[in-house]
């Protein structure tokens, strides 16, 4: 079984998050995406070594990269079992959703992020500044990335990304 087959659901969650962010921020380019992925990879590598968050010596992401970093960290933390998915039930009451997912180790999550980063590089070479973004958005249905942003609860907006296709 290939890496992509084994972690298809995780790769889909991450790439859906990227596409969702791109659709909200059409000025995003592949270089921003690659920088965000690199930043998140460094974040998890650092946190797995006992350090929390970004170190003062590491460069903080800026612009579109910083917003994408936050979105990626939310979905990655969920897949790492660090975050629950808050939803509203049919009566409008807050609830938590328990989806049947495999909780990943940090090393597996980093491997997934690196795989997507290599895809960004490949499609940028083939298609230019937005080669990856234009390629991947063709494979993520519009309805799975449409949401009303809830600034008090950003995970709520990501819920549609976690439904199995």
C-alpha positions as CSV (number, residue, x, y, z in Angstrom):
1,X,0.0,0.0,0.0
2,X,1.4,3.4,-1.0
3,X,1.9,6.3,1.5
4,X,-0.9,8.2,-0.3
5,X,-3.3,5.3,0.0
6,X,-2.5,4.7,3.7
7,X,-3.0,8.4,4.7
8,X,-5.5,9.5,2.0
9,X,-7.9,10.8,4.6
10,X,-5.3,12.8,6.4
11,X,-3.9,14.2,3.1
12,X,-7.5,15.1,2.1
13,X,-8.1,16.9,5.3
14,X,-4.9,19.0,4.9
15,X,-5.4,19.7,1.3
16,X,-9.1,20.6,1.8
17,X,-7.9,23.1,4.4
18,X,-5.5,24.6,1.9
19,X,-8.2,24.9,-0.7
20,X,-10.7,26.3,1.7
21,X,-8.1,29.0,2.7
22,X,-7.3,29.6,-1.0
23,X,-10.9,30.1,-1.9
24,X,-11.2,32.7,0.9
25,X,-7.9,34.3,0.0
26,X,-7.5,34.1,-3.8
27,X,-4.2,36.1,-3.7
28,X,-2.5,33.0,-2.1
29,X,0.2,31.6,-4.2
30,X,2.1,28.3,-4.0
31,X,5.1,29.9,-2.4
32,X,2.8,31.1,0.5
33,X,1.5,27.5,0.8
34,X,5.0,26.0,0.8
35,X,6.1,28.5,3.4
36,X,3.1,27.7,5.6
37,X,3.7,24.0,5.3
38,X,7.4,24.4,6.2
39,X,6.4,26.5,9.2
40,X,3.9,23.9,10.4
41,X,6.5,21.1,9.9
42,X,9.0,23.0,12.0
43,X,6.3,23.7,14.6
44,X,5.5,20.0,15.1
45,X,9.2,18.9,14.9
46,X,10.0,21.5,17.6
47,X,7.0,20.5,19.7
48,X,7.9,16.8,19.5
49,X,11.3,17.6,20.9
50,X,9.7,19.1,24.0
51,X,9.6,22.8,23.0
52,X,6.2,24.4,22.7
53,X,5.3,26.5,19.7
54,X,7.6,28.5,17.5
55,X,11.0,29.2,19.0
56,X,12.1,32.8,19.1
57,X,14.9,32.0,16.7
58,X,12.6,30.6,14.0
59,X,11.0,33.1,11.6
60,X,7.4,33.7,12.2
61,X,5.1,33.3,9.2
62,X,3.6,36.5,7.8
63,X,0.8,37.5,5.4
64,X,-1.2,34.7,3.8
65,X,1.3,32.2,5.2
66,X,0.4,33.1,8.8
67,X,-3.3,32.6,8.2
68,X,-2.8,29.3,6.5
69,X,-0.5,28.2,9.2
70,X,-3.2,28.7,11.8
71,X,-5.8,26.8,9.6
72,X,-3.3,23.9,9.1
73,X,-2.5,23.7,12.8
74,X,-6.2,23.4,13.6
75,X,-6.7,20.4,11.3
76,X,-3.4,18.8,12.3
77,X,-4.1,19.2,16.0
78,X,-7.5,17.5,15.4
79,X,-5.8,14.6,13.6
80,X,-3.3,14.4,16.4
81,X,-6.1,14.1,18.9
82,X,-5.4,17.5,20.5
83,X,-8.6,19.2,19.5
84,X,-12.3,18.1,19.4
85,X,-14.7,19.2,16.7
86,X,-17.3,21.5,18.2
87,X,-20.7,21.5,16.4
88,X,-24.2,22.7,17.1
89,X,-26.9,20.1,17.5
90,X,-30.3,20.3,15.9
91,X,-31.6,22.4,18.9
92,X,-28.7,24.9,18.6
93,X,-26.8,23.6,21.6
94,X,-23.0,23.2,21.5
95,X,-21.9,19.6,21.2
96,X,-18.7,17.7,20.3
97,X,-18.6,15.4,17.4
98,X,-16.8,12.1,17.7
99,X,-15.7,11.0,14.2
100,X,-14.0,7.6,13.7
101,X,-10.5,8.7,12.8
102,X,-7.1,7.3,13.4
103,X,-5.1,9.5,15.8
104,X,-1.7,10.1,14.3
105,X,1.7,10.5,15.8
106,X,3.6,13.7,15.3
107,X,6.1,11.9,13.0
108,X,3.3,10.6,10.8
109,X,1.7,14.0,10.6
110,X,5.0,15.6,9.6
111,X,5.4,12.9,6.9
112,X,2.0,13.9,5.6
113,X,2.8,17.6,5.6
114,X,6.1,16.8,3.8
115,X,4.3,14.8,1.2
116,X,2.0,17.7,0.4
117,X,5.0,20.1,0.4
118,X,6.6,18.0,-2.3
119,X,3.4,18.0,-4.3
120,X,3.4,21.9,-4.0
121,X,6.9,21.9,-5.5
122,X,6.0,19.5,-8.3
123,X,2.9,21.4,-9.4
124,X,4.5,24.8,-9.1
125,X,7.2,23.6,-11.5
126,X,4.5,22.3,-13.9
127,X,2.0,25.1,-13.6
128,X,3.7,28.3,-12.3
129,X,2.9,30.5,-9.2
130,X,-0.5,28.9,-8.6
131,X,0.1,25.5,-10.2
132,X,-0.5,23.5,-7.1
133,X,-3.4,25.5,-5.9
134,X,-5.2,25.4,-9.3
135,X,-4.5,21.7,-9.6
136,X,-5.7,20.7,-6.1
137,X,-8.8,22.8,-6.0
138,X,-10.1,20.8,-9.0
139,X,-10.2,17.8,-6.7
140,X,-11.9,19.4,-3.7
141,X,-15.6,20.0,-4.3
142,X,-16.7,23.6,-3.7
143,X,-19.4,22.6,-1.1
144,X,-16.9,21.0,1.2
145,X,-15.0,24.2,1.6
146,X,-17.9,26.7,1.8
147,X,-18.6,28.0,5.2
148,X,-19.4,31.1,7.2
149,X,-16.3,32.0,9.2
150,X,-16.9,31.7,12.9
151,X,-14.0,33.7,14.5
152,X,-14.9,32.5,18.0
153,X,-14.8,28.9,16.9
154,X,-12.5,28.3,13.8
155,X,-12.8,24.5,14.0
156,X,-16.5,24.7,13.4
157,X,-15.9,26.1,9.9
158,X,-13.6,23.1,9.2
159,X,-16.2,20.5,10.0
160,X,-17.3,19.9,6.4
161,X,-13.7,18.9,5.6
162,X,-13.8,15.9,7.8
163,X,-16.7,14.1,6.2
164,X,-15.8,11.0,4.3
165,X,-16.4,11.5,0.6
